[in-house]
Amino acid sequence: QAALTVFEAEQLQSKQRIPASLSASFGLGSGDNEDFGEYVALGGGDKSFDNKPMFGIGVRFPLAPKWSLDLELMRFRATNQDSVSGPAKAEYELTATPLVVNVVYLAHDSGRFRLNLFAGAGPMLNSYASDQFLFFGTIALKVTDTKVGTYFHGGLEGEYELHPRLSITGRGLFRSAVASDMFDKSTFTQYGSGTIGNRDLDFSGYGVSLGLRGYIGY
């Protein structure tokens, strides 16, 4: 009888766990990158980069009835250009790919709607900066650098069930996403003053996204 009681309790706890799932998301967030923008502004460009939409994919596993572990990969990108390089303007691109391990807590569950709290951290892989321009107006050159940055975030996630195995999700977060000292100690410049050296690639700030989550269950 004691063994049966333990077994039934384990079965009930197992049923209460949120199944494993896969997700994909699309969103917007901070990415002005004004440290790099100060260099672009020397060439008459905008001090704030044009931050592009971000994309993310993830897989989530249950740990306990209210706790889950989430592994997430995201993609950030921002661009800019100067105004003094003639018709073929200098093109700037900043990208990063954070790989984040999240701990997720189920704060509210009303059946079709769930509210989660999450926090996570990980390396910001492939933190990449490029400056492409024409040297003396004729020779195409591209200056690049790649580092591994650091990433932290925390926020809220709402989820509405469309089907037992499919839901739509929305979330808002605050993040720290920095790769410091890109072009470390470089004295390169194409504008006669200032240098591109020791700039911070920085997507820190807010992020909001919408996505789909598919449950693969157990």
C-alpha positions as CSV (number, residue, x, y, z in Angstrom):
1,Q,0.0,0.0,0.0
2,A,2.9,2.4,0.8
3,A,4.6,1.6,-2.5
4,L,1.3,2.2,-4.4
5,T,0.9,5.6,-2.6
6,V,4.4,6.7,-3.6
7,F,3.8,5.5,-7.2
8,E,0.5,7.4,-7.5
9,A,2.1,10.5,-6.1
10,E,5.0,10.2,-8.7
11,Q,2.5,9.7,-11.5
12,L,0.5,12.8,-10.4
13,Q,3.7,14.9,-10.3
14,S,4.7,13.7,-13.7
15,K,1.4,14.7,-15.2
16,Q,1.8,18.2,-13.7
17,R,5.1,18.8,-15.4
18,I,5.1,21.0,-18.5
19,P,6.3,18.8,-21.4
20,A,9.5,19.4,-23.3
21,S,9.2,21.9,-26.1
22,L,10.8,23.6,-29.1
23,S,10.4,27.3,-29.8
24,A,11.1,29.9,-32.5
25,S,10.8,33.7,-32.0
26,F,11.1,37.0,-33.8
27,G,11.5,40.4,-32.1
28,L,13.1,43.8,-31.7
29,G,15.4,45.3,-29.1
30,S,18.2,47.6,-28.2
31,G,21.2,47.9,-30.4
32,D,22.2,51.5,-31.0
33,N,25.9,50.6,-30.4
34,E,26.8,54.3,-29.9
35,D,30.5,53.5,-29.0
36,F,31.0,52.3,-32.6
37,G,28.6,55.0,-33.7
38,E,31.0,57.7,-32.5
39,Y,33.5,56.4,-35.0
40,V,31.0,56.3,-37.9
41,A,30.0,59.9,-37.0
42,L,33.5,61.0,-37.8
43,G,32.6,60.2,-41.4
44,G,29.3,62.0,-41.2
45,G,27.3,58.9,-40.4
46,D,24.6,58.4,-37.7
47,K,25.9,57.9,-34.2
48,S,23.2,55.3,-33.6
49,F,23.3,52.0,-35.6
50,D,20.2,50.7,-37.3
51,N,19.3,47.7,-35.2
52,K,17.7,44.9,-37.2
53,P,15.1,42.3,-36.0
54,M,16.4,39.5,-33.8
55,F,15.7,35.8,-34.2
56,G,15.8,33.0,-31.7
57,I,15.4,29.2,-31.4
58,G,15.3,27.2,-28.2
59,V,14.6,23.9,-26.5
60,R,13.1,23.6,-23.0
61,F,13.1,20.6,-20.6
62,P,11.0,20.2,-17.4
63,L,12.9,19.9,-14.1
64,A,10.0,19.9,-11.7
65,P,6.3,20.8,-11.9
66,K,7.0,24.6,-11.9
67,W,10.7,24.6,-13.0
68,S,12.2,24.2,-16.5
69,L,15.6,24.5,-18.1
70,D,15.8,26.3,-21.4
71,L,18.7,26.4,-24.0
72,E,18.4,29.3,-26.4
73,L,20.3,30.6,-29.4
74,M,19.7,34.1,-30.6
75,R,20.9,36.3,-33.5
76,F,21.5,40.1,-33.3
77,R,22.5,42.4,-36.2
78,A,22.9,46.2,-36.6
79,T,24.2,48.3,-39.6
80,N,25.4,51.8,-40.3
81,Q,27.1,53.8,-43.1
82,D,29.1,57.0,-43.4
83,S,28.4,60.0,-45.7
84,V,31.9,61.2,-46.8
85,S,33.1,58.2,-48.8
86,G,31.3,59.2,-52.0
87,P,28.7,57.0,-53.9
88,A,30.2,53.9,-52.4
89,K,29.7,54.6,-48.8
90,A,31.6,52.8,-46.1
91,E,29.3,50.0,-44.7
92,Y,29.4,48.9,-41.1
93,E,27.9,45.7,-39.7
94,L,27.8,44.4,-36.1
95,T,26.4,40.9,-35.3
96,A,26.3,38.5,-32.3
97,T,24.9,35.1,-31.5
98,P,24.2,34.6,-27.8
99,L,24.0,31.0,-26.5
100,V,21.9,31.2,-23.3
101,V,21.0,28.8,-20.5
102,N,17.8,29.9,-18.9
103,V,16.0,28.8,-15.7
104,V,12.3,29.2,-16.1
105,Y,9.7,29.4,-13.3
106,L,5.9,28.9,-13.9
107,A,4.3,31.8,-12.0
108,H,0.7,31.3,-13.2
109,D,-1.2,28.6,-15.0
110,S,-4.9,29.0,-15.9
111,G,-5.1,26.1,-18.3
112,R,-4.8,27.8,-21.7
113,F,-2.6,30.7,-20.4
114,R,0.7,30.5,-18.6
115,L,3.0,33.2,-17.2
116,N,6.7,32.4,-16.8
117,L,9.6,34.2,-15.1
118,F,13.0,33.5,-16.6
119,A,16.7,34.5,-16.1
120,G,19.7,33.3,-18.1
121,A,23.3,33.8,-19.0
122,G,25.9,32.6,-21.5
123,P,28.6,33.4,-24.0
124,M,27.8,35.9,-26.8
125,L,29.4,33.9,-29.6
126,N,30.6,35.3,-32.9
127,S,30.5,38.9,-31.8
128,Y,31.6,40.3,-35.1
129,A,32.3,43.9,-36.4
130,S,33.2,44.9,-39.9
131,D,34.1,48.1,-41.7
132,Q,33.9,47.8,-45.5
133,F,35.1,50.8,-47.7
134,L,37.0,51.8,-50.8
135,F,40.6,52.8,-50.2
136,F,41.4,55.9,-52.3
137,G,38.0,55.3,-53.9
138,T,39.1,52.3,-55.9
139,I,40.5,49.4,-53.8
140,A,37.8,47.5,-51.8
141,L,39.0,46.8,-48.2
142,K,37.2,45.2,-45.3
143,V,38.4,45.5,-41.7
144,T,36.9,42.9,-39.3
145,D,37.2,41.6,-35.8
146,T,35.5,38.7,-33.9
147,K,35.3,38.1,-30.1
148,V,33.3,36.1,-27.6
149,G,31.2,38.5,-25.4
150,T,29.0,38.0,-22.3
151,Y,25.3,37.9,-22.1
152,F,22.8,38.1,-19.2
153,H,19.0,38.6,-19.3
154,G,15.8,38.3,-17.3
155,G,12.1,38.9,-17.9
156,L,8.6,37.7,-18.3
157,E,7.0,35.3,-20.8
158,G,3.3,34.9,-21.6
159,E,2.0,31.8,-23.4
160,Y,-1.4,31.1,-24.8
161,E,-2.3,27.6,-25.9
162,L,-3.7,27.3,-29.4
163,H,-3.6,23.5,-29.3
164,P,-2.4,21.0,-26.8
165,R,0.9,20.8,-28.7
166,L,1.2,24.4,-30.0
167,S,1.1,27.8,-28.3
168,I,1.9,31.4,-29.2
169,T,4.4,33.2,-26.9
170,G,5.3,36.8,-26.1
171,R,8.0,38.0,-23.9
172,G,9.8,41.1,-22.6
173,L,13.3,41.2,-21.2
174,F,16.2,43.4,-20.1
175,R,19.6,42.3,-21.1
176,S,23.3,42.9,-20.9
177,A,25.0,41.9,-24.2
178,V,28.5,43.2,-24.6
179,A,31.7,42.3,-26.3
180,S,34.4,44.7,-25.1
181,D,37.4,46.1,-26.9
182,M,36.7,45.1,-30.4
183,F,39.7,45.9,-32.7
184,D,41.8,45.9,-29.5
185,K,44.6,48.5,-29.6
186,S,44.1,49.2,-33.3
187,T,45.1,52.6,-34.5
188,F,43.3,52.3,-37.9
189,T,41.2,55.2,-39.1
190,Q,39.9,56.2,-42.5
191,Y,38.7,59.7,-41.4
192,G,41.9,61.5,-40.4
193,S,41.0,61.6,-36.7
194,G,39.9,59.1,-34.1
195,T,40.5,55.4,-34.4
196,I,38.3,52.3,-34.7
197,G,40.3,50.6,-31.8
198,N,38.9,49.4,-28.5
199,R,35.2,49.8,-29.3
200,D,32.4,48.0,-27.4
201,L,29.9,46.0,-29.4
202,D,26.8,46.5,-27.2
203,F,23.2,45.2,-27.7
204,S,22.3,45.9,-24.0
205,G,18.9,47.2,-23.1
206,Y,15.4,45.8,-23.8
207,G,14.1,43.1,-26.0
208,V,10.5,42.1,-27.0
209,S,9.5,39.1,-29.1
210,L,6.7,36.9,-30.4
211,G,7.0,33.3,-31.2
212,L,5.6,29.8,-31.4
213,R,6.3,26.9,-29.0
214,G,5.7,23.3,-30.0
215,Y,5.5,20.6,-27.4
216,I,7.2,17.3,-28.1
217,G,6.0,15.9,-24.8
218,Y,6.6,13.1,-22.3
